[in-house]
């Protein structure tokens, strides 16, 4: 069964990307509404009524065609759009112009907003991926140290490496813990440190807490201090308890002095 513009309903396939990954499915109802608006451009009220009657007849005949029923909702959307345009022209007198149709213009504006948001999302994804690769490369080369300042979004870069099971994640974890303990770079901001509580893994936060506590006791904390990382991985709760005990001891010592 063909519609008045020559479009033939067909089964809606699952939209897939080139490599078999899911992509945004086709909105057949939206396609139908756009088709109606193109055909309705310049129509008078009486012409729109005639077009609506034709769409209603097509819809009635299509009920006998099983294949036409599985059209992704396009036919129903076309019929509803003809009805809306007829009502609009009855109030305005026509001719129909999508550029002065408030409903159409709002839909277009919403499409633009979605496209801009999607573009920003993809740009942020790329930024995180680039930063993750930079940190991993520096870590593998032994150059991820205090000379590399932490940045906003480094937690997401770290998570990406972890999702990819990158062996260099451990280097990045050690660097993040050190930056958090030192309150350097991005973590100089108290709000960033507070946010790290919900964005960094527990062992990384425990490692940072112990490093910070050791610093306050006056102990030398230069170098990798690998044992701190091992403690934090093995038992974060005990590591935090040790950090708290050291903080208390340092406070008592300072008060006594």
C-alpha positions in Angstrom: 0.0 0.0 0.0 1.5 3.4 -1.1 0.8 6.7 0.6 0.0 9.8 -1.5 3.6 10.8 -1.7 4.7 7.4 -3.0 6.2 6.1 0.3 5.6 2.4 0.9 5.4 1.2 4.4 7.9 -1.5 5.3 9.1 -3.3 8.4 11.3 -1.3 10.6 14.7 -2.9 10.8 16.9 -2.4 13.8 19.2 0.5 13.1 22.8 -0.7 13.4 26.1 1.1 12.9 28.7 0.1 10.3 30.6 -2.1 12.8 27.4 -3.6 14.2 27.1 -1.3 17.1 23.7 0.3 17.9 23.1 3.7 16.6 20.3 6.2 16.9 17.1 4.5 15.6 15.1 6.2 12.9 12.1 8.1 14.2 9.5 7.1 11.6 6.8 9.3 13.2 9.0 12.3 12.9 9.8 11.4 9.3 6.0 11.2 8.7 5.3 14.6 10.2 8.1 16.2 8.1 6.7 14.6 4.9 3.3 16.1 5.7 4.7 19.5 6.3 6.5 19.5 3.0 3.4 18.5 1.1 1.2 21.0 3.0 3.4 24.0 2.3 1.3 26.6 0.5 -2.0 24.7 0.9 -5.2 26.6 1.5 -7.7 25.4 4.2 -9.8 23.5 1.6 -6.7 21.8 0.1 -5.6 20.7 3.5 -9.0 19.3 4.2 -8.8 17.3 1.0 -5.4 16.0 1.9 -6.7 15.0 5.3 -9.5 13.0 3.7 -7.1 11.3 1.4 -4.8 10.4 4.4 -7.9 9.0 6.3 -8.8 6.9 3.3 -5.2 5.6 3.0 -5.3 4.7 6.7 -8.6 2.9 6.4 -7.3 0.8 3.4 -4.0 0.1 5.2 -5.8 -1.7 8.0 -6.2 -4.6 5.6 -2.5 -4.7 4.8 -0.6 -6.5 7.5 2.8 -5.2 6.3 1.5 -1.6 6.3 0.6 -1.8 10.0 4.3 -2.3 11.0 5.5 1.1 9.8 7.1 2.4 13.0 4.1 4.7 13.7 4.6 6.8 10.5 1.1 6.6 9.1 -0.6 7.5 12.4 1.8 10.4 12.8 1.0 11.6 9.3 -2.8 11.4 9.9 -2.4 13.3 13.2 -0.3 16.0 11.5 -2.8 16.5 8.8 -5.5 17.0 11.4 -3.4 19.5 13.3 -2.7 21.5 10.1 -6.3 21.6 9.2 -7.2 22.9 12.6 -4.4 25.5 12.4 -5.5 26.7 8.9 -9.1 26.9 10.1 -7.9 29.4 12.7 -5.4 31.4 10.6 -7.0 31.1 7.1 -3.8 29.9 5.4 -1.9 29.3 3.3 0.2 26.9 5.4 3.8 27.8 6.0 6.0 25.6 8.3 8.2 28.7 8.9 5.4 30.4 10.8 4.1 27.2 12.4 5.0 27.6 16.1 4.9 23.8 16.7 7.3 23.2 13.9 9.7 25.9 14.9 9.7 24.7 18.5 10.5 21.2 17.3 13.4 22.5 15.1 14.7 24.5 18.1 14.6 21.4 20.3 16.4 19.4 17.6 19.1 22.0 17.5 19.4 21.9 21.3 19.8 18.1 21.2 22.4 18.3 18.4 24.4 20.8 20.4 24.2 18.7 23.5 25.3 15.6 21.6 28.2 17.5 20.1 29.3 18.7 23.5 29.0 15.2 24.9 31.2 13.8 22.1 33.7 16.6 22.5 33.9 15.8 26.2 34.3 12.1 25.5 37.2 12.9 23.2 38.8 15.2 25.7 38.6 12.5 28.4 40.1 9.9 26.0 42.9 12.3 25.0 43.7 13.0 28.7 43.6 9.3 29.6 46.1 8.5 26.9 48.3 11.4 28.0 48.3 10.3 31.6 48.9 6.7 30.7 51.8 7.6 28.4 53.4 9.7 31.1 52.9 7.0 33.6 54.5 4.3 31.4 57.5 6.6 30.8 58.0 7.3 34.5 57.2 11.0 34.1 53.8 11.2 35.9 55.0 13.0 39.0 54.4 16.2 40.9 55.5 18.3 37.9 52.3 17.2 36.1 49.4 19.2 37.6 46.0 17.4 38.0 43.1 18.8 36.0 39.3 18.8 36.2 38.1 15.6 34.7 41.1 13.5 35.5 38.9 11.1 37.5 36.9 10.4 34.4 40.2 9.8 32.5 41.3 7.4 35.2 37.9 5.5 35.0 38.3 5.2 31.2 41.7 3.5 31.7 40.2 1.2 34.3 37.3 0.3 32.0 39.8 -0.6 29.3 41.8 -2.6 31.8 44.9 -0.6 31.0 47.9 -1.7 33.1 48.9 1.9 33.5 45.9 2.7 35.7 48.0 1.9 38.8 50.5 4.6 37.9 47.6 7.1 37.4 46.1 6.0 40.8 49.4 6.7 42.6 49.7 10.1 40.9 46.1 11.1 41.8 46.5 10.0 45.4 49.7 12.1 45.7 47.9 15.1 44.1 45.0 14.7 46.5 47.3 14.4 49.5 49.3 17.5 48.4 46.1 19.4 47.5 47.9 20.5 44.3 46.7 21.3 40.9 42.9 20.7 40.5 42.8 19.5 44.1 43.8 22.9 45.5 40.1 23.7 45.2 38.2 22.4 48.3 35.2 21.7 46.2 37.3 19.5 43.9 38.6 17.6 46.9 35.1 17.1 48.2 34.0 15.8 44.8 36.9 13.4 44.7 35.2 11.5 47.6 32.5 10.3 45.2 34.6 10.0 42.1 37.8 8.3 43.1 38.1 4.6 44.2 38.3 4.0 48.0 41.9 2.7 47.8 43.0 5.8 46.0 41.4 8.0 48.7 42.8 5.9 51.5 46.3 6.2 49.9 45.9 10.0 49.8 44.8 10.1 53.4 47.8 8.2 54.6 50.2 10.2 52.5 48.7 13.4 53.9 48.9 12.1 57.5 52.6 11.1 57.1 53.4 14.5 55.8 51.8 16.2 58.9 53.9 14.0 61.2 57.0 15.4 59.6 58.0 12.0 58.1 59.8 12.2 54.7 57.3 11.3 52.0 59.4 11.9 48.9 59.6 9.0 46.4 57.0 6.5 45.4 56.2 5.0 48.9 55.0 1.9 47.3 54.1 0.3 50.6 51.4 3.0 51.1 49.7 1.9 47.9 49.9 -1.7 48.9 48.3 -1.0 52.3 45.5 1.0 50.7 44.7 -1.8 48.2 44.9 -4.5 50.7 42.7 -2.9 53.4 41.4 0.7 52.7 39.6 0.8 56.1 42.7 0.0 58.1 44.7 2.5 56.0 42.2 5.2 56.8 42.3 4.2 60.5 46.1 4.5 60.5 45.9 7.9 58.8 43.4 9.1 61.4 45.7 7.8 64.2 48.7 9.6 62.7 46.7 12.8 62.4 45.7 12.6 66.0 49.3 11.8 67.1 50.6 14.8 65.1 48.0 17.1 66.6 48.8 15.9 70.2 52.5 16.4 69.5 51.9 19.9 68.1 49.7 20.8 71.1 52.2 19.6 73.6 55.0 21.5 72.0 
